[in-house]
Amino acid sequence: MNAWPRVGQSRSDTIQLSLRSAVMSVRDSSTRGFNDRLEALRGIAALWVAVGHSLIWLSIGAEGAILSKTLFDVHGIQATVARLIVTVFSGAAAVNIFFVLSGFVLCRSLANQSFSIPFYLGFLAKRLFRIVPAFWLSVALVCLYLVLAFPGYAVMEGASGWYNIWYADPLTVGQIVDNATMQSYMLNPNTWTLGIELLASLALPVAAVIIGTSGLAGSGALLALTFLLAWKYENLGGSLVHFLYMFVLGAIVSMKAEGSFTRRFFRILVPTSVAMVLAASAFFPLSHPILADILVSVGAALLIWCIDAGTDHPLFAVLDSKSARFLGRISYSFYLLHFIILYAIANMVLHHAPQLWLARWPLPIMMIVCLVSIVVALPVSALVFTCVEKPMTQAGRRLASHRWLPTKAGS
């Protein structure tokens, strides 16, 4: 299906075409061996990030930073409700799920492959084509917004400290280059996770070889080593060292976990894994403390194991819905673009809504903006998925299939 608009085709027709293409891609994915439920899980995690960001841009009474407190340390009805919602829709937990899921999916694609330099280069090429083009587009869209529509930086009364840190510095060529090369994340806050994904991609083929050629003892030793590095260098919170064990954990589940346990075992494991993720988000600040990260990562790994084993559980009904499958397919574009759209809408609200409303009803206002930003971001993300993300991913596969790069590595 041609993703580009034909002559005389309206913008609404183009967006509808992109939506249909994204939905069809979800249906086609099962024929290529993907696990649709895992793809849907990625989409739900991206939604968590969107909702989490949407509920922290206004201060709620005296609570200026609910992310830095546990659920039980906030005060006031609106602040407590907001922190409870963010406990369920935790962006920090979602990022950990992304990393564990990446380790699982990528190492599943690397299993039974003969490691070689061409294979390794092909794998990296596919990862670059998968991640970078859509990311560069998101940076370009931020720049367009800052040049054409941004009213200028000001510390906005009523806004949270988290909101007020963004776009404080004038846009410069150096800033654009730093963000495009993932040296800074001030234009698109999600950049830091993409940098970790790319760095992890350098190590995952080696990890797959170690896990694939060693027993559980060797795999456990690798996991312990990466975990000890995270523990020792906990202060390097935004670095690969802090998160590498999550990728390794996903890889071990992908290559070593057995699905031969009883149905009852997996049906008990599903709510247990979900409870672990929610408990971490409730009892710890949402700023990646290592104990919370461990709890979420283990919970995510167990949940992914249950999904991969084909467990039948009522909680998985959401993963089987068309909405979750669609969101899963466009999740990367949605993850990149939602913050930009959210910020633009929130900025308009801060400039035009009465200050009394912002001070008295911050939670209802944020919930309305959350809904509007998601509704706007979904078709835009589907368009970017169809016109940029999908064709560039396919281009990476074609490049990796050349004779000088013989590989079947996953993307």
HELIX and SHEET records of a PDB file:
HELIX    1   1 ARG A   11  SER A   29  1                                  19    
HELIX    2   2 SER A   30  ARG A   32  5                                   3    
HELIX    3   3 ASP A   36  SER A   54  1                                  19    
HELIX    4   4 ILE A   66  SER A   68  5                                   3    
HELIX    5   5 LEU A   71  ASP A   73  5                                   3    
HELIX    6   6 ILE A   77  VAL A   88  1                                  12    
HELIX    7   7 GLY A   91  LEU A  110  1                                  20    
HELIX    8   8 ILE A  117  LEU A  148  1                                  32    
HELIX    9   9 GLY A  161  ASN A  164  1                                   4    
HELIX   10  10 VAL A  173  ALA A  180  1                                   8    
HELIX   11  11 THR A  191  THR A  213  1                                  23    
HELIX   12  12 LEU A  216  LYS A  232  1                                  17    
HELIX   13  13 LEU A  240  LYS A  256  1                                  17    
HELIX   14  14 ARG A  263  PHE A  283  1                                  21    
HELIX   15  15 ILE A  290  ASP A  308  1                                  19    
HELIX   16  16 PRO A  314  ASP A  320  5                                   7    
HELIX   17  17 LYS A  322  ARG A  329  1                                   8    
HELIX   18  18 SER A  331  HIS A  352  1                                  22    
HELIX   19  19 GLN A  355  ARG A  360  1                                   6    
HELIX   20  20 PRO A  362  VAL A  384  1                                  23    
HELIX   21  21 PHE A  385  GLU A  389  3                                   5    
HELIX   22  22 LYS A  390  ALA A  400  1                                  11    
END                                                                             
